[in-house]
Amino acid sequence: MKTEFSFLRKSFIYIAFILICTFTYAQEVTWLTWNEAAELAATDENPKKVFIDVYTDWCGWCKKMDKDTFQNPEVAAYMSQNFYMVKMDGEGKEPIEFKGKTYNFVPSGRKGYHEFAAALMQGRMSYPTTIFLDEEMNMLSPVPGYQKPQPFLNIAKYFGDDIYKEKDWKSYTSSRK
């Protein structure tokens, strides 16, 4: 009887451990469209900041950042809690309304670009670029290039926790070393 109880106890602990690990790693980002995020920012009682991942279908670093960074459990949990997360194709064809202006796709060469993506990236068309906006949809900063999970989380917390209001980036990063 004692052996059976010990076996059941060990089995329970093992199953609980597996479930905790599964739920920890199952955290996924819920991506919104621009219109969904804009609607939430305008109507939520306590709106979040907006995060935009500007990507293209052909961008290998964009896919790597999706897999390595945005699927990281710590990153996904923090971002979901603090930001409306938007996935935006930098070559998307659908018009986007923002602050009374309509932004469109502009054909150029074999592909083209979306005017809104170009405006957010301040004309520097490099993918991936991540964009941080405050709760009123004002630009905080574009961040070009692939970011590994921990450096990305440092950037996200700088904006998400309003540290940017008290410290410049250089002071923030030097205090974290």
N, C-alpha and C positions, 0 to 999 in steps of 0.2 A: 504494500500500500504506500509506504514512504517513497519507494523507488518510482512508483507510478506518479505520485504527486510531484516529485522532483522533475520527472520527464515533462509533465504538463506545464510546470512552471518555466522550465527552459524553453519549451516550445512557444509558450505565450510571449516570453521576452524576445525570442527570435522573430516571431511574427510582428510584434509591435515595432521592433527595430526596422524591419523591411517596410512596414507601412509608413513610418516616419520618414525614412529615406525617400520613398516613392513620392510622398506629398511634398517634400522639400524640393525635389528635383522636377516635380510636375508643374511648378510655377511657370506659367507662360505669359507672355505679353499679349494683351488684347489690343490689336491695332485698329485704329479708327480711320475713317476718311477725313479729309479736311473739313467737309461740311458737318460731320458728326461732332468733331472736336470744337468747331466754331459755335455750334448750337449749344453744346455743354458749357463752354466758357461763358456764353451769354446768359444762360438760364440757371445754372447751378447756384445754389445759395452761397456755397464756398468754392468758387472755381479753382481749379488747379492751373499750374503753368502748362504750356504746350511744348511738346518735343516733336520734332519732325525729322524723320530719317529720309533724306533725299537719295534715291538710288536709281539705277537703270537695270534692265533685264540682263544686259551683257556684262555687267561689272562683277568680276570675280571677288574683289575685296568687299563689295557690298554683301555678297552671299556669305563670305567668311565672317563678316561682322554679325550678320543675322544668326549664324550658327554658334559662333564662339562667344560673342558678347551679349547679344540680346536674349539668348537662351540660358545664359548663366543665371542660376537661381537667385543669387544675391542682387544682381543687376535687375532682373525681371521684377522681383518683389519691390525694390526701391522705386523703380520707374513707374510701375503700376500704381503705387501708393501716392506718388507726388506729381505725376504728369498725365495729361491726355496725350496718348502716343499715336502719332500719325505716320503712316507710310506713304510717301509721295514719289511717284515715278517722275524723274526729271525730264522725261520725254513723253509724259502723258498727254493725251489728246483732248481731255475734257476741260472746258472752261472753268475757272475758279473765280469766285467773287470774294473780294477782300477790301474792306474799308471803302466801299463805294466804287471800286474799280474792277473791271473784268479782265482777267489774265487768260491768255490763250496759248495754244501750241503754235510755234513758229517753225515752219519747215526750213531746214538748212542742210545742205549736202545730202547725204543718203538718209539721214534721220531727222534731226531737229531738236528743239528744246522747248520746255514750257516756260513762259514768261514769269510765272510766279516762282518757280524754282530758281530762275536766274536772279530775280529780285531778292529772294531770301539768301542766296549764296553770294550776293553783292557782285554779280557778274563773273565770279570765279567758278566756272563750270567744272568741278572736280567731284568725282564720286568715289566712295560715299562722302556726303557732308551731312552732319547732324546740326540741327537748328534748335536753339532754345528761345522760347518766347515767354514773357511774363503773363500774369493772369489777365491783363488787358490786351494781350496779343501784340505787345511791343517787343521788338527785337532785343534779346539779351546778347546773343552771339551765335555766329555760325562756327562750327568746328569741322574743318575739312580733314579727310583721311580716315583710314582704318584705326580703330582704337581697341586695344585689348581690354578685357573686363575690368581690371582694377584701375587702370588710368581713366577709363571711361567713367567709372563710378565716382572717382574723385572729381571729374568735371561736372557730372550730374549733380553731385552733392553741393558743389560750389554754387550752382544756380538754384537747385531745389531747396536747399536749406537757407537761402538768402544770404549766404556768406559774401556774395559779390557786393552787397550793400555796405559792408563794413571793411572789406579788405580787397586790395587788388590781387590779381591772379598770382603775381610773383611772390607777394607776402604769404598768400595762402599755401602755395606749393612749398615754399621754404620752411614754413612752420610744420609741415607734414613729414619732413625728412627726419 
